[in-house]
Structures are given as structure tokens and as C-alpha cells.
Amino acid sequence: MLPTKAELSSLLASLYDAAGNSSLWSAFLGELGRATQSDQAGILLHNLSDGNHGVSLQWGVEPSAARSYQQYFGARDLWIQKAAPLVHEGWLATSQEICSFEELSRSEFYNDYLRANGIGPHALWGVLENSRSRIVNVGLYRSLRRPYGDKDIELLRFLAPHIVRAFRLHLHLSELKARADNLHHAMDQVAIAIILLGDQGRILHTNHKAGQLLAENDGLKMVQGRLQAERASENSELEHLFVQAQATSRGTGLGPGGAISISRRLRPALHALISPVRNVALDSATPVHAVVFVSDPSQKVRPPAVILRALFGLTPAESRLALLLCDGHTPPQIADLIGVSTNTLKTQLTSIYRKTGTSRQSQLVRLLGSVMPIEPPK
């Protein structure tokens, strides 16, 4: 049985606050931990191609423990070793489903990491993202007093789509903030269309790319200051997703928003994602209730460098090289363009292949082309 609507609304408000302000993730994870009677909680990133594992965000975990996990114990994590072949996005499981406590208690991971750092041997996981080379999951941890049960799983199942949405929003907003202190200017620097919506779906701000899309008046348009789809059926769905996102942002609803395909007359349909958002204000008197990301499949969009660093552990130099490859430049052209030796470039490219689990430039470009801050409509 889920908590009350008021308790769920409080959790969601805390979550979307964190999406807009990265310093608040610990507060959300703490609220989630208390709701499930957990002792620790975290979001973990596993790069399976090179064995790099890290605690991206955490509550109740000492910083020294998080560092030792990344530096040594992540590669010896018995749980992820057993779970990796089984997981898919949306997968939920408890630790007892993966391995028995008897088996866990004989491992170095348990004796020298979990027990040594006071991290409970009972765990509950929800997979937020899964691909050939990486897994992102939320993890909850309890002491020996009792394992997780159906009630805890039901709560995490309800929250999982919201956590996916908020974590992707967190990555995208982090990229914007890394580009410039001014939100308006930063939004104009990215190649994906971004629209901020206030009360009743009124458009509060569009970045340069979104302004171009709306000016075309093809599929997606602005009517009396509000965002609309040209087709009536799609517009009804668009309005429904906004109402859902706005209610969640205000603390009166529980929906995560969602993705929608917006038809155009001559070109491929646009892909739009509407997400609740908090802590993104244009001014103190104008709250933003929803953010809309719109991608155009007919145009190539570079994945943000901050996302490449977060998901694959690429260095700034490696991210620059990867993005130039995505733009169609060859390694010799890139060496001339950025003024580095071919040997340096080969070393960086070898590292990129290792970290992303690829072996050829074509594989790398396909993989990075799929790294988007929004998901296509189901």
C-alpha cells in the first residue's frame, strides 16, 4: 500500500526541487530513505565497459565510503556482478532476489566495505537507465533488522518514472548552468528546443531553437501565448501532460508528465518531453511549472558534454574529441583543428573506446547519438 497522497506529493516536491538544484538531492534521498525505513540511499552509475563504478548522489553514506566504492569496491560489488545480466530500465529487485545473505557475507565486498561502513546488507534497487555499456540505478539500504518487502517495492515502482525524469532533468540543467550563469543565455547555447511553461500552459520563455520551431508554425505553435499542437488529438494529449506536470509541480498531483510525438506536415514528427519542474524561476513572482524539451529527428543534436562526463567518465578533452567525431570530422582533421599530435589523439580515442565499450568510430557515433536528455515517445 502506497503512502498517502500528501506524503507522495511531499516526496515528489522534494525530488523535483533536487532536479532544479543539485544541492537538494541529499534531502530527497533522505526523505525517500525515511519513507522506506532505510539507513542509506544513493544513485549509482556503473560503466560496465571499463569496470568504473561510482556513487553519483547519496544520503547517509560517508564521503570516504563513496570514494572507496569508486576507487576499489565497485569493481568487487557482488550485487552488480550478479544483477548486470538481468537488468533492464524499470527493473526493480531486492538484494535477497540476487544472492543470499550467506553468500554475500563471505565476500570481500560485504566484510570490507558494507559492514566496515555501516551499510546494511539488505538492498532495494530500481534501474533508471540501462544500455550496453552503463547502468544507472537508485539504491536503498537497510541494516539486518529486516529485508525489503512488497510495500517498499510498490513505492519505488511508483517513484521510478519520476526519478528517471528528474535525474535526466538534473543532467540537462547541470549542462545549462555549466555553460553560463545566466539561464536565458545558457538555454540559447544548446541545440535542443527548450520551452518553460507557467500557469495554464502559458509560455514564459523559449530558447533560440524553440523560437525557430514555433515560428515555422508546423506541428507545434504558440496560440494566444500558450503552447499548442496543430492536430487536435495531439493537442489534447499535450494539454493533459502539461496539466499533469503542473499539478505535480504545485504539490497537488502525482504524475510525471511524459513524451509525445508532434506530427508535422512535411517533415518527421517532433519528439517532445514535458516534465514537472521546480526551483527554476525567471523571477520571484513567476513560477515555472513545466519544462518542455523538443527534439527534431531530422537534425543532428550533439549530446551535452556534461552528460558524456557523467555517464561515461570522459575527460573534458575526451568529450571534445567525441563531439567533434559526432560532427563528422575525421581524426586527422581534428588533430589539425585543435592543434594536437596524432599520437595524443590516438591515446584519447583509445580511452574513449574503452570507457564507452565501443571499438570503432561508427559505433561510438551511434552510441553518442542516442544519448539525449529526453526519451522518445513510447
C-alpha positions in Angstrom: 0.0 0.0 0.0 1.4 3.4 -1.0 1.7 6.3 1.4 -1.0 9.0 1.5 -1.3 11.4 -1.4 0.0 14.2 0.8 3.1 12.1 1.7 3.7 11.2 -2.0 3.3 14.9 -3.0 5.9 15.8 -0.5 8.3 13.2 -1.9 7.7 14.5 -5.4 8.2 18.1 -4.4 11.5 17.2 -2.8 12.5 15.3 -5.9 11.7 18.0 -8.5 13.3 20.6 -6.2 16.5 18.5 -6.5 16.2 18.4 -10.3 16.4 22.2 -10.3 19.0 22.4 -7.6 21.6 19.7 -7.3 22.4 20.5 -3.7 19.0 19.2 -2.7 19.4 15.6 -3.9 20.6 14.5 -0.5 17.4 15.9 1.0 15.2 14.0 -1.4 17.2 10.8 -0.9 16.9 11.3 2.8 13.1 11.7 2.5 12.9 8.6 0.4 15.1 6.7 2.9 12.9 7.6 5.8 9.8 6.7 3.8 11.2 3.2 3.3 12.9 2.9 6.8 16.3 2.8 5.1 19.6 3.8 6.5 21.3 4.9 3.3 20.2 5.8 -0.3 22.0 6.7 -3.4 22.1 6.9 -7.2 24.9 4.8 -8.7 26.5 4.9 -12.1 28.1 1.7 -13.5 30.2 1.8 -16.6 30.4 -1.9 -17.5 32.8 -1.5 -20.3 35.7 -0.4 -18.1 34.6 -1.5 -14.7 34.2 2.0 -13.3 31.5 2.4 -10.7 30.5 5.4 -8.7 28.1 6.8 -6.2 26.8 9.9 -8.0 24.4 11.2 -5.3 23.9 9.9 -1.8 22.3 10.2 1.6 23.6 8.5 4.7 26.8 7.4 3.0 30.1 8.8 4.3 32.1 10.6 1.5 35.1 8.3 2.3 32.9 5.3 1.7 31.7 6.7 -1.6 35.3 7.3 -2.7 36.4 3.8 -1.7 33.5 2.4 -3.7 34.6 4.3 -6.8 38.3 3.5 -6.4 38.1 -0.2 -5.4 35.0 -1.8 -4.1 32.7 -1.0 -7.0 34.6 -3.5 -9.1 34.1 -6.1 -6.4 30.4 -5.3 -5.8 28.8 -8.8 -5.7 25.3 -7.4 -6.2 26.0 -5.6 -9.5 28.0 -8.5 -10.8 25.0 -10.8 -10.4 22.4 -8.3 -11.4 24.0 -6.8 -14.5 22.9 -9.6 -16.9 19.3 -9.4 -15.6 18.6 -5.7 -15.5 16.5 -3.5 -17.9 15.2 0.1 -17.5 12.5 0.0 -14.9 13.8 -3.2 -13.3 13.2 -3.5 -9.5 14.7 -6.1 -7.2 15.7 -6.7 -3.6 19.1 -8.0 -2.6 17.7 -11.3 -1.5 16.5 -12.0 -5.0 20.1 -11.6 -6.3 22.1 -13.5 -3.7 21.6 -14.9 -0.3 23.0 -13.2 2.8 25.1 -16.3 3.4 26.8 -15.9 0.0 27.1 -12.1 0.5 28.6 -12.5 4.0 31.5 -14.5 2.6 32.6 -11.7 0.2 35.2 -9.0 0.5 32.6 -6.5 -0.6 30.5 -7.3 2.4 33.2 -7.6 5.1 35.5 -4.8 4.0 33.0 -2.4 2.5 29.4 -2.8 3.6 29.9 -3.9 7.2 33.0 -1.7 7.6 31.0 1.4 6.6 27.8 0.5 8.4 25.9 0.0 5.2 23.0 -2.5 5.6 23.2 -5.9 3.8 19.5 -5.5 2.7 19.1 -3.5 -0.5 16.3 -2.4 -2.9 17.2 -1.2 -6.4 15.4 0.5 -9.3 17.2 0.8 -12.6 16.8 4.3 -14.1 18.8 3.6 -17.3 20.3 0.6 -18.9 22.3 0.3 -22.1 25.0 -2.0 -23.4 27.7 -0.2 -21.5 26.2 1.5 -18.5 23.6 1.1 -15.7 22.2 3.9 -13.6 20.2 2.8 -10.5 18.7 4.2 -7.3 19.6 2.0 -4.3 18.2 1.8 -0.8 20.0 0.0 2.0 18.8 -1.3 5.4 20.5 -2.9 8.4 19.9 -6.5 9.4 16.6 -5.8 11.1 14.5 -7.0 8.2 14.6 -7.2 4.3 12.6 -5.0 2.0 9.1 -6.1 1.2 6.2 -5.6 -1.2 5.2 -2.2 0.3 8.7 -0.8 -0.3 8.8 -2.2 -3.9 5.4 -0.6 -4.6 6.6 2.8 -3.5 9.8 2.6 -5.6 7.8 1.4 -8.6 5.6 4.5 -8.3 8.5 6.8 -7.9 10.8 5.3 -10.6 9.5 7.2 -13.6 9.7 10.4 -11.6 13.3 9.7 -10.6 14.2 8.9 -14.2 12.6 12.2 -15.3 14.2 14.3 -12.5 17.6 12.7 -13.0 17.6 13.5 -16.7 16.4 17.0 -16.0 19.1 17.4 -13.4 21.8 16.4 -16.0 20.3 18.8 -18.6 20.1 21.7 -16.2 23.6 21.0 -15.0 24.8 21.4 -18.6 23.0 24.7 -18.9 24.5 26.0 -15.6 27.9 24.9 -16.7 27.6 26.9 -19.9 26.7 30.3 -18.3 25.5 31.8 -15.1 22.5 33.4 -16.9 19.8 30.8 -17.6 18.4 32.6 -20.6 21.8 32.9 -22.3 22.7 29.3 -21.4 19.5 27.9 -22.9 20.3 29.7 -26.2 23.6 27.8 -26.4 22.1 24.3 -26.7 20.8 22.8 -29.9 17.6 21.3 -28.5 14.5 23.4 -28.1 13.5 24.3 -24.6 10.2 25.9 -23.5 9.4 27.0 -20.0 5.6 27.0 -19.1 3.8 28.7 -16.3 0.2 28.8 -15.2 -2.3 27.3 -17.6 0.4 26.4 -20.1 1.4 30.0 -20.8 4.8 30.2 -22.4 7.2 32.1 -20.1 10.4 31.7 -22.1 11.7 29.9 -25.2 15.3 29.4 -26.2 16.5 30.4 -29.6 15.9 26.9 -31.0 12.4 26.7 -29.7 11.6 30.2 -31.1 12.7 28.9 -34.5 10.4 25.9 -34.3 7.4 27.9 -33.2 8.0 30.5 -35.9 7.7 27.7 -38.5 4.1 27.1 -37.3 4.3 23.5 -38.4 3.1 20.9 -35.9 3.9 22.9 -32.7 2.8 26.5 -32.4 2.0 29.3 -30.0 -1.6 30.4 -29.8 -2.5 33.4 -27.5 0.6 32.9 -25.6 0.1 29.2 -25.0 1.8 26.1 -26.4 -0.4 24.0 -28.7 -0.1 21.1 -31.2 -1.6 21.5 -34.6 -3.5 18.3 -34.6 -6.5 18.2 -32.2 -5.7 14.7 -30.8 -2.1 15.6 -30.1 -3.0 18.9 -28.6 -5.4 17.2 -26.2 -2.5 14.8 -25.1 -0.1 17.8 -24.9 -2.6 19.7 -22.6 -3.1 16.5 -20.5 0.7 16.1 -20.0 1.0 19.8 -19.0 -1.9 19.6 -16.5 -0.3 16.6 -15.0 3.2 18.2 -14.8 1.8 21.4 -13.4 -0.2 19.6 -10.7 2.9 17.7 -9.6 5.0 20.9 -9.6 2.3 22.6 -7.3 2.1 19.6 -5.0 -1.4 18.7 -5.9 -0.7 15.8 -8.3 1.4 12.7 -8.7 2.0 12.4 -12.5 5.5 12.5 -14.1 4.5 14.2 -17.3 5.6 12.3 -20.4 6.7 12.1 -24.0 4.6 12.8 -27.1 5.1 12.8 -30.8 4.1 16.0 -32.6 3.2 15.5 -36.3 4.4 17.9 -38.9 3.1 18.4 -42.5 6.2 17.6 -44.5 9.0 16.6 -42.1 9.4 13.8 -39.5 7.4 14.3 -36.3 8.9 16.2 -33.4 9.7 14.4 -30.1 8.6 16.4 -27.0 9.1 15.6 -23.4 7.1 17.5 -20.7 8.4 17.3 -17.2 7.4 18.9 -13.9 10.0 21.4 -12.6 10.6 23.4 -9.5 13.4 25.7 -8.5 13.7 27.2 -12.0 12.3 30.7 -11.7 12.6 33.5 -14.2 11.8 36.0 -11.4 10.4 35.7 -7.9 6.8 36.3 -9.0 6.7 33.9 -12.0 6.9 30.2 -11.1 7.8 27.8 -13.8 5.7 24.6 -13.5 6.8 22.6 -16.5 9.7 22.4 -18.9 9.3 21.1 -22.5 12.3 19.7 -24.4 11.7 19.3 -28.1 14.0 17.4 -30.4 13.9 17.3 -34.2 14.9 13.9 -35.6 15.7 15.4 -38.9 18.5 17.4 -37.3 21.7 16.0 -35.6 21.9 17.1 -32.0 25.2 16.9 -30.1 24.9 15.3 -26.7 25.9 17.7 -23.9 29.5 17.3 -22.7 28.5 17.2 -19.1 26.3 14.2 -19.8 29.2 12.4 -21.5 31.3 13.1 -18.5 28.6 11.9 -16.1 27.6 8.7 -18.0 31.0 7.6 -19.4 33.6 9.3 -17.2 35.1 11.1 -20.2 37.6 13.9 -19.5 37.0 17.4 -21.0 39.5 16.7 -23.7 37.9 13.3 -24.5 34.4 14.9 -24.5 35.6 17.5 -27.0 37.1 14.8 -29.3 33.9 12.6 -29.1 31.7 15.6 -30.0 33.9 16.5 -33.0 33.7 12.9 -34.2 29.9 13.2 -33.9 30.1 16.2 -36.1 31.6 14.1 -38.8 35.3 15.2 -38.5 38.0 12.6 -39.1 40.8 12.1 -36.5 43.4 13.8 -38.8 41.1 16.8 -39.3 40.5 17.0 -35.6 44.3 16.9 -34.9 44.7 19.9 -37.2 41.7 21.7 -35.9 42.6 21.6 -32.2 46.4 21.6 -32.6 47.4 18.2 -31.0 49.6 15.4 -32.3 48.1 12.3 -33.9 49.6 10.2 -31.1 47.8 12.3 -28.4 44.6 11.9 -30.4 45.1 8.1 -30.7 45.6 7.9 -26.9 42.5 9.8 -26.2 40.4 7.8 -28.8 41.6 4.5 -27.2 40.5 5.8 -23.8 37.1 6.9 -25.2 36.5 3.4 -26.8 37.4 1.7 -23.6 35.1 3.9 -21.5 32.2 3.7 -23.8 32.5 0.0 -24.7 33.0 0.7 -28.4 35.8 -0.3 -30.8 35.1 1.8 -33.9 34.2 5.3 -34.8 30.9 4.4 -36.3 29.9 2.5 -33.1 30.9 5.5 -31.0 28.9 8.0 -33.1 25.8 5.7 -33.0 26.1 5.4 -29.2 26.6 9.1 -28.5 23.8 9.9 -31.0 21.5 8.0 -28.7 22.5 10.0 -25.6 19.7 12.6 -25.4 18.2 14.5 -22.4 14.7 13.4 -23.5 13.3 10.0 -24.3 11.2 9.4 -27.5 7.5 8.7 -27.1 6.6 5.2 -26.2 
